[in-house]
Structure formats: structure tokens, C-alpha cells
Amino acid sequence: MQLAVVRQRHAAPFQPGFGTLEEARHPLRVGFPLRTARDEWVGRAINPYLGFMTGWLMLAGYVVGTISVVVVLSPAVLAVFGSASTSAWPNIGISTALILVMLVIAVAGIKITARTQVAMAVFEYIVLIGVSIWGLTWELGHHAGTMPITRGWLSLSGIDGKGSLTAGLLIAVFMYSGWDASIYVNEEVKHRRVNPGRAAVLAVVLLTVLYILPQMGLQGVTSSAKLQANASSALIYVTQVIGGSAWAKVMAFALVLSVIASTGTGIVASSRIAYGMASHRVLPPVLGQISRRFNTPAIGSVIIAVILIAATWAYLLSTSIANVFVDVVDVTGLLFAIFYVLTALAAIVYYRRRIFGKVGEALLVGILPLASAAFLGWVVVKSLQSAPWAQRWALIGIVVAGLILMLVARFALQSSFFQIPRESASSRSDDAPRLR
């Protein structure tokens, strides 16, 4: 995971968008809540207050995660043209313009969004996989300066014992986050009860290739010291080592597309999460309004884009704010890990009557979710134990902000979400859910 570690703060994973184009068929169903949203899932299975906090952690994680890739957008664009700028304003102008472009696409509809994502992904994947295979052959050919593949690459303590299992796992959680974005557009796709979940599962399977192959194929192209020295542009640097400046620009362009795609995914997913919560009046109702022309949460998308632009400006113009923001970004993986744990626990509680039925169902709705929750819980605890207090305070601040918003939703907005009845699945898969 060395290549991931050196890019941990501002990583822009190559994302698949929203599954396949065949899914992007239907406009958002006005007034129909996102029943697959984790806040409602946890709220109906366990407790609505815990459900709200799950939704808040999701929203905070997606927004902060998107900001973390936006701030590296302009340097990646400048790298394509072989230039750089120490001035903040060119970087601000490029980032703002590209955010606005992705906002327009997001508002225009899920179909054009999916097509845009797929078009960018095809080029990204061809370049990434091709260069990774090239790098792997470079390593196996023992070119000068390469770091040979050894058993240390598979060691839990890292190469030469310099790695950290907990840090690597937390980075992996952040890398995997966002690939389940298809779930949040389930009301806008064909076969909404099947395709979004299937797309998320297939995306995770695809990650096995898209992450392991680059790790094996690129981190040994040069020494770890040189890779660490070029941590801010590791992919571009490694590509330049094996292919020269021309191929480095190709990789830079692929990285630009990846950052742009991640930004678009963040706007779409965040606005849908906010829409689902606002439909229950746990967030301001304006976030739950649907554009009659585009059948998308246009206002919510605009608000998310404004937040991204404001955060980018603040990050690039103020060193003190940038330092605080870095601490917030560093806990993004924890946010995703926590709400994944809550989702797994909700699945166990909801399907508890089936755990003692068939062996297959016991494995799928009992053992696997429990093992996943325990594993991620361990990652969260170990990460917090080794994290500096600045990051702990950042996480505490996000949680406290969520608690304040929860009180506002409960008493000021008087949301009925906090009175929803608990539900659980019956012992038979063909029966309707049971109230309890």
C-alpha cells in the first residue's frame, strides 16, 4: 500500500461513477424517500436518533472527501501542460470553473451524468491499467533504480517494517468509499431494487484489479525514498520514470479526469443524501426540493457546489484554515468506517429472525455483517489511539455539529422521522416487514 500511503491526504481514486448506462433511465421520483439511505435504514432497524447521526456522518464524509480531491484539481490540470503556479488565484479559477461544469452536469440529470462518468472512466482505466502493467514488467526486468518485489510487500508491517497495518486499513476504507454511489441514486435508475446494489458490488470487485495492480506495478518502479519525495504527484512521477515526459502528461490528464469524476460523484451523492434526509425534515426542506425541469435536487446540488467552492477558496487563501482542513480530511476514513459499522449492525438487527434459519442466510445477514462491524470497529479504535489530538478534535467537532443539527431537526423542524416505528424482516424472505 505504499503508493496509497504517500497519497493518503489528497487521493483521487479512479471511480466508476454510477454503474452502467442501462441503469440511468428514470427521473427522481418526487416525494419518494430514498429507502436504501443508511440513515433511514439504521433509523427503522435500531433507533431514529442513531439513524440521523448515521446520515450526518455520511453527508460529512462525502462532502469532506470531495473537498479533499477538489483542492488538488488545479495542480493536476497545470501538470498536463507541464506548468505550475505558486499563486492561489490561477488554482482558484481552475477549481471553481471545473466545479461549476460538474454542477451543471449533475443538475441536468442522472443520464448525462452517467454518460460523462463512463466516458471519462474508459480513458482513465485504459491509462491506469496499461501503465501499471508497463510498470510491473519494468520491475520484473530489474531496471536500474527499481525496488524488487519481495515477501516484505505482503507483510502486515510493511516493507522493512516501516508500514502500519491500521493506517493502511484506514486508507483502504477511504479508497473504497464513494464506490457505492449508485445506491444513492436508486430512485433514478432502471430496476431500482436490483441494479444499484449490483453496481456497488461489481464496483468493489473491480477495485480488486484497479487497486492491487497499480500497487504491485508502480510502487517498485523507483526507490521508496524517491517515491516519498514525489508524494504529491506519485502517479505522474512514476509514469515519467518509465515513459518520459510525454507519458507523464498522459497520466496527468487521466488523473485530472479522475479528480473531475470524483468531484461530480461527490456532488451527486451528497445532494441525494441531503435530499433523502430533507424529505424527512431532518435537514432544511429546501434541500429536498426537486427541479420540475430536470427532476433532480437542483437546489441541493447548487448548495453542495457552493460549499465546495467556498472550502477551496478558504483552503488556498488561508494557511491556518488549510492546516485545520488537513486535520478534518485525515479523519474522513474514520467517518466512513463508523457509518459502515452502523449499517452492518442495522442489517443484523433488521434480519435477526433469519439468522437462525438457513445456514446461507445466517452467513449473509449474521456472521459476515458482524465480522465486518467488529473489524472496522477495531480499525476505528486503533486509529484513534494513534491519532494526534488535532484529528481527534476534528472528529469530535463533526460529531458535536451533528448532535446540534439533530436537536434542531427534532425540536425546531419537528421532524416526524424521530417517531418512525421500528421494523424488522420476518423469518421468511417472501413476507412483508414486521413492525415492533
Steps between C-alpha positions, in 0.01 A plus 500: 500500500797730482370688198171559681676610815696775329178628345284454807412865563380601158417177320273499197404138435403406146125469543244310290222752553157347519526154353377453147317728262216250491419604855459871430146506371256660738473848653501539874161404640376815667402446861615138509761456775824320438413183687851364450656805668696387803348761733151358448632144497666544842208709627237239419709204614662637817419858602408818308746715698781263411362502146533877480861486618569234237364729231699795633826300501426390142438856386804637682718220363394556140530879515841498672622220274395694193671815623821301549514421127382844387801673657739295281295560186685806369855365558402189304367714214818710495710183495337399171651809340833451673465810713440596859389809686574609855230766479166411656278675246575285192435192714178651634381591150561150359339322797196728501443464126517120505271477805243712316525276192438186709215679679326571168537135398371379839195727482426405137417143600632160595513376142743765376692461828540127443609550139757759604635273771529202267672706228763620747535160665583321174803721440603492868492122523683442174782730610514372859494130411737545207759696699467258794578202278786698346634576846471138609706382202748781580538367853528136393761605242717631788563838343743726680347667804207263536400346831462122456182324606561310823296330770522824693240646261245262650609552859246643743769729636592635156825496307795479743251538786438867418129465435193513723219248468244729660595800287492288186157362583363847573635627167337200332164595653538849355600357162195274487264778604297654222476184295156435644367827350255306283299421814424868553346540154280192532186701425640612164602170345343207322418201727572713806468209744773298328733706280638754755608230745635283220698794363651568844606136540648485150684827566662353812604191304649728235704665773689177556662553161512879493675530835716188532641518146624863534639426846701206372585656166598853601643516851813306404588707193722724711635503853274572794702812581443650154135399507455669836679811373242524220202405715283787373517365143596135541314364197637769269854457632501120462361528147771748409768260626390222266360699208641849502325838510253420220348205683513693826268757344267221390486371857450856626201537267357168623545625857322824410205301365500289814488808724225653288303174510543479877376857533193421291433185699533695824249765390247239386536271802505780758195673352306169497593425859390850600181455295417175679551658842314820408202295382463400867550862611818417692677753277356826361216414258662705222752216460211267420360704212507345153540704183187462285707544186787260573343271763814528713568663841634811326500731802676242715758446226564874477543525877749212501693664214507834685641323807770339284593832340506687833714228660741506207538877519554488876753218469706674232485849651553428870785290639337470842173375351695261277669349807165449675351356184783246469410367846135469394594319178718257695193370688291446186584130501375480859167659403443239231612216727260607775191520281593172331507344849156644578365372167629149571345501848169620354504208254548254785219651706260525206554141382551344842205259458675337206836447667389172654330377185701379205878479520542726196285775649677470835826562319374791288290689756673395820860385495638715217343833613607433860855415396512812281373724779748353750789538256420859407436580867850375579642719223320806639620439858861431402504802268370731771754369749789594272344818354625842616261707707440739210333220305307379805364851554405516132295181538347624826406826326321316219308285749403799717380690192286199413350489850411869479334450161314200640353715779402764244328235288321352799376817669521786245408315179282256699590214269279192513808290423565462871162331547531244222414148615768234524492235230654159456491233235284194554647155524398434138646695207163527323319659797457873557705682765366487856450794733624471855 
